[in-house]
Each structure stands twice: as structure tokens, then as C-alpha cells.
Amino acid sequence: MANLETMTINMGPQHPSTHGVLQLVLELDGEIVRKATPHIGFLHRGVEKLAEHRTYHQVLPLTDRLDYLAPMHNNLGYVLAVEKLLGITDAIPERAQVVRVLLAELTRLKSHLVWLACHALDIGAMTVFIYCFREREHIMNIYEKVSGARMTSNYFRVGGLSADLPAGLDQEIRTFVNSMPGHINTYEGLLTGNKIWQKRIQGVGVISAEDAIDLGVTGPSLRGSGVDWDLRRDQPYSGYENYDFKVIVEEGCDTWARYHARLKEMRESCKIIHQALDKLKPGPILADAPKIVLPPKHDTVNTIEGLIHHFKIITEGFKPEVGEVYVGVENPKGEVGFYLVSDGSPRPYRMKIRPASFINLQALPKMCEGSMIADVVAVIGTLDIVLGEIDR
Amino acid sequence: MSVQSAVDKLKAKFGDTVLGISEFRGETTVVVKKEEIVAVCSFLKEDVGFNFLTDLCGVDYLGQAPRFMVVYQLYNIGTHTRLRIKAPVEEQDAHLDTVSGVWATANWLERECWDLMGITFNNHPDPRRILMPADWEGHPLRKDYPLQGPDREPYQGRLQ
């Protein structure tokens, strides 16, 4: 007689493929997943609560620690929201905008490299992991030269940038980006034609466009289901409308389609970085808004006026008028948005983060129920989740 | 369809339900009665094309009446326009109907709103806490919830 009972097992919170502290409770019928229930919150740090007790400038370092694989993108979303709240969006100097795009796209490469590395490693392809991390190390070095930190960059500022790019860095970035298409060919050479890779991801984690929209999936995960929507093109910010790039849409709806979508997106990012480097002209990096932006570091440490100016902004902050704004940016994982409510005080009255990974993870049960337990690992990889952002 | 025509349609259809319309930095916010929230959302999704729920959250205006606002950020993938819907919720009667039947996205977002803000969503398919532990007491994002957490003295600054 067949055994009709299902078995419930825990995957995580310490499973190597859960990309952080994620617990999945799986109800199994043999090897088939009947029900998957994600449990999250293990990394909850109360970022939104903390933000209500800090000035707008002081909130910025908290945003690095959301999606820690793409910190500059979180910085960007936050500073754009504050700038919109202040009404100084048009006052951001050209150079600051170009540098923001340049680093945002480098960050996209960095994030996608970790996605590919871990996704392949989860499925059993060890070599790709090592190659991807080799390239990621270059981007980390660029990060370090730009901001002083490898991961928690905290580089953008409300009104512009915290510092200008170091001299000669543009040439280094160009050399790196020139090498990138060749590296992507290597990854594709290792994976795309690989029969095991194909068997493990083709037809796995299928989600239709309707379901994906209904569940709020964004980013490459949505574009892999044939929905042509990218905020960089459709609601351009930081001057993305001036760049020539393709929005990659794949029709397959499965992990294979999302794999191709992200790889092609990396090639598009390289194109955007080249264009940004071409546009990079000397100029100011901070908006002319002395009541909001911090004075240049040189003035702070060399003149008494600069020091007083710096002190006033750090201790008192600035007071946006009463109002509320929402700004969403196209992170490597999907749409990350900041909803800010101002009551006229120097601190956000309420900050709500729209985390891309949190909402994408909600689609996981839909994508893996009815498939094999081994496919759950592929689905976690293809959703490209980061628990720091999910739990906030 | 522009945001303006969407708002006009909403006003024509729901009349008294619309409590106010405001614009700030080019973003339109419509405040509606919470009793009609599901009808308003279904209408906006089916007839006006706001097929994507970007975000949902609660805001605590402690000291004001009504105390809470539940905020829905909508997006129209066809026309790339955004619209914000807000529904006021009283402190004594802190619940409203779930919109998870309209957009499945709302499921987890409403769980988060219940967990952190203490607003109950009627008929929610899975009304559990999501970020805080299941046995947690209180709702941390409320303005009267101390930053240090419960049962702890507020930080007094550096000791002399």
C-alpha cells in the first residue's frame, strides 16, 4: 500500500544554499514539494525604526546594509528620495549624476557576479564561483578606492557625492570593463552548453507573466517572464534617459530564461559604464544648496567657516517641508523604493523601504510547489535574494 | 492614461468615498474611506490599469485622529504612472479589509503591516507575524513603542 503521508522538513535557517538566514518549511511527498513556507526575520534590525531617530544624512549608512551586495544602489534610491522630498532633484550637478550611474552599473555587475557564482555553486558548478569572485574582487577594489570601503560604501550624499573619484580611476574602470565581455563569455562557456546545468534549470521555477505581476516580482526575475519593464528606461533617474541600452526581456518564464536575462544585462551594464566614462567631465560634485549639503572636506578641515557649516549640518540637519514622496530605482534584484514622510523636522517621520528581495521571495512557493526538492535550490538561486534586504 | 484622468474616474465612480486628493512633487495621493478600500483597489486594477501593487505600509500619526494611515503605492505597467492611495484607520478600530485578493503581493506586505504597526487586515489568508518572532508582544514601528525596545531604560547619554 502506498504511503499517503507527507513529510515536513526544515531547509535552513543554516542551509548553505539559503543565501543568508532563511528557513523554508517544506512539506514533501517523497521528493516532490507540496508546500513551501518561507520563514524570515532572523536578520531584522529595525532599520525603518532607527531611521525615524536619525537625521536624513545619518540614515544613509543604514541603507548600505540592506542589500549588502549592491550598497551603492540602496544609497542611490535613498538620496534620490530625499532630494525629491527637498525639491532639489534638478540641482544635482552633471558630474555627480554621471558618477552615480557609473557606480550603479558597476554595482549591478558586482551583484550579478555574486548571483551567478552562488547560483552555479548551489547547483554544483564550483569553477564558475571562483571566476566570478575573481572579477568581483576588481570591483571591490574600485569600491575601496572610491569610497574607502569594500562593501558598505556610503558614498553618495544628498545633493551629490561625498568625494570626487580618485585621479586615474576612470582608466582603471575602463580597463576592467573592457575585459568583462570576455569573462562573461567564459562563464557562458562553462555553463550554457553544460548538459547538467541545462537539465537543472530548464523548465524549473516557472512563473507566468500574470502571476509574476500579481505577486509583485520585479527586476530580471520579472523580465525573464516576458514583461518589458525597467525603471531605468521607464521612469529614468540620474540621467539614465541619456544612455543607450537595451532592456533585456526573455520569454521563457523559467530559470533558464532568467539566467540569460541577467547575463545579457551584465553586457548592457558594460555598455552603460563605457558611455558614463565618456560623459565624465570635470565639474562640481555637490549641489549648490548650502543649507542641505555638507561643505567640501577641504573647507571643513581648513577654514573656520567650513567647520561651523559642517557642524551645523551634522548636529541640526536640514528640514524638508511637510510632504511625502516615493522613489523607486532599478536595483540588480528588482525595484527598491523609499517612501519618505516628512513632518517638517530634521528626521524622517516615517521611512518605508520597498525591498525587492522580500517581495520576490513571496513568489518562491508558487515557483517550487509541485517540483522536486532539488529544484528549490535552483529557485532560491534564480530569485537572487539577499536576506539583509528582506529582513531589514 | 494620465494620473489625472485616473483620479477623475475614481471620483466619478466613488464620489463620497474619496476624502481628499493632494499633490506633492508631482506625486498624486488620494485618501479614501477604509470601508471601500477593496472596491477602490479592484476598480483601479481592473478598470484603470493599476495592475501592480508596489508597496503597502502603515504610518502612525500618534496624537492625531485618525491615528493610522495605510498607504498603497500603485503602479501602472502599461503607462508607467504611479498613484498613492491612503486609507485612514482609527486607533480603537484598527482594522480594514485585505486587498490580497486584488494583488497577491499584499499578502506579505499586510502581514508586515500587522506585525510592525498593529493594523489588522480582515479576511487575510495568513495573518501571522512575519519579521518579529511569533510570540512577540507589541508592534515596534508604532510611535509609542520605545526605540530601545520594551523593558529597557532609555539611553541617557554617555555616563560621566
Interface residues (C-beta under 8 A of the other chain):
Chain A: I40 G41 H44 G46 E48 K49 L50 H53 K84 L85 G87 D211 I213 D214 L215 G216 V227 W229 D234 Q235 G323 E324 V325 Y326 G328 E335 G337 Y339 V341 Y349 R350 K352 R354 F358 I359 Q362 D391 R392
Chain B: F24 R25 E27 T29 N51 F52 L53 T54 D55 C57 V59 D60 V71 Q73 I77 H80 R82 R84 W103 A104 T105 N107 W108 L109 L116 R129 I130 L131 M132 P133 P140 L141 Y145 L147
